[in-house]
Structures are given as structure tokens and as C-alpha cells.
Amino acid sequence: MRALLDHHEERLAGLLALLTTPLTPWRLAEAMEWNRPWEQIPFGSRNIAVSEAEAHLRRLVKLGRAEAVPGSDPVVYQAI
């Protein structure tokens, strides 16, 4: 359990580093580290990856570490 929690915290820290530039969930997923290059991930699996990025974003927002940029369309998120 500790290893899983540590991995989750490492992932959140990595996402915060990426969010120094406002990104959409899709662009965030593209920039995240996966088990293979983004270009090699099938489109259907990319949608799952974006959902994972969005879940992490929701957690960061709930923790007060990221926010949606007001008025952005499509919505982009940034670290705070």
C-alpha cells in the first residue's frame, strides 16, 4: 500500500511540474510519462489516458494545488 501511495504522490508531483504551463487534459496526457511513447498508444487507449489525467487533475484541484484557468475554452489547468 505504501508503494502505491508513494507512486501516486510522485505522479501528482510530476503533473504539477507539467502544469507550470496551462494545459488541457489531453495535452497533459500527451506530456505525461507512460509505458511507451504517446505516438505508440492506440487512440482508444489515449482516451483512457486522458481520463486518468483528468482524475489526477481533480485530485490536485481538491488539494488546492491546481485550478482551472477562468474563461479558458477548452478548459486548461495550471498549478497554483
Steps between C-alpha positions, in 0.01 A plus 500: 500500500782742584658441158170579328451820702858605432451439126182709506680790672786479249248513217329805649835675545588428137168639383548817703834550328326469162227742606738794530364560149118484480391180322180330396451146636588364154825700477583399856452133412724543196775641721471239776735203523343174388635150445560592134516817291167680453520449123497121553192501723186400306231769476255311724766462766582869470145580606555286811828683564321835477244373751785410734651847455161654579471291817840624614398857414186468712714380791744789460211749487346345812836529677523867398814438292351567155209691352310545178592824326188719511351569158712243318327312218586221481572495868868502596649434841802649674692437819444745786 
